[in-house]
């Protein structure tokens, strides 16, 4: 166990998110780990000691004894089963009978099943490997073959010395892996592969049920009881199969057709069904989708979804003020043993008053940004004597003088302007006669 320190000390606090998320491999899980630890600190502000296990992600409050985790509870360690096992070894006849009973059997996934060649390993009446961060890393790297509540099929059952290997939904490996590399033909240019065509990529998973020394005498019912923490073989409806994987409070909310802030879209559909209407809008820089349930005069619920989570719920009833829920109530349930990390109270509700409307970012200016200025402090820009930038005054442009401007207007032609050419349609001035001096005038 690492990370023991009093929460009121300020020096070790910056190292808390790093200890809680030392093995996280992406930014999303680091943010999720930080949020979960912050919620635990807020819930246990008056505690004396908080202990964090960086390997399993378990967070323990030393004063109240409350235990949480930075990892989703569906990836945490399981509760071991208590199935009586025989001491005699499994014989050949019972082996064939067991394969016949389990092959093509269907059930419901109680935990996420990751893809990958290795898969999950469940010790009979014991623990699950991997779990915690290792389990989450495998699901993140390989992807999921089945989510909690999905139907799974045991497509292949292999019984070995001290373990039983189950292939779920076709298994995680390609069929004929070795034959794909073998070609038959005459000469290097005339060869054909043994396996023709390109099969689809596998989407199944592998589950191994291991025993200590040997495989005891088992029945089909005993094997199903040993696999109960991971696969449920009971007859259920899809809603029952999905809600059985959730905490009690969340399960009751879905069965009662209630929506909580923090639910996924799958939870909302299981709780309320398909919405009566949808609309897509943008608030500031955040796009969201509004799901509408109900029509007046019945109650109308506006479920705002961003990505895959409910971020806001508004319930409007006839003759009453709408009630708005914005506090996440689901994330704490999925990361602990089922108890909320946030203190109980009315802090997650807000009554909309008359005339209380959401600000419109397109028509209203945003709120003033935060400032580092002390109360009453003035900056040099606040002094009116320092000068205020005014609009630039450009000089007026003088009118250009044209060559043929009217002299009556007072405009003088430029000195280098050429006289206009005479018009051929108008009579010109009389030419001087021979013997007359230039510039002489004739008598009247």
Secondary structure, DSSP 8 states (H G I E B T S, - for coil): -EEEE-TT-STGGGGHHHHHTTT--SHHHHHHHHHHHHHHHHHTTT-S-EEE-TTT-EEEETTT--EEESS-GGGS----------SSB--HHHHHHHHHHHTT-EEEESS-EE-SSS-EEEETTS-EES-THHHHHHHHHH-EEE-TT-EEEEEEEEE-SSEEEEEETT-SS-TTTTGGG-EEESSTTSEEESS-S-------EEEEEE-SSS-B---HHHHHHHTTTTEE-S---HHHHHHTTS-HHHHHHHHTT---TT-BHHHHHHHH-S-SEEEEEEETTEEEEEEEE--TTS-EEEEEEETTEEEEEEEE-TTS--EEE-S--SHHHHTBSSS-SS--SSTTEEE--TT-----TTTS----------TT---GGG-GGG----------------TT--GGGT----TT-------TTS-------TTS-TT-----
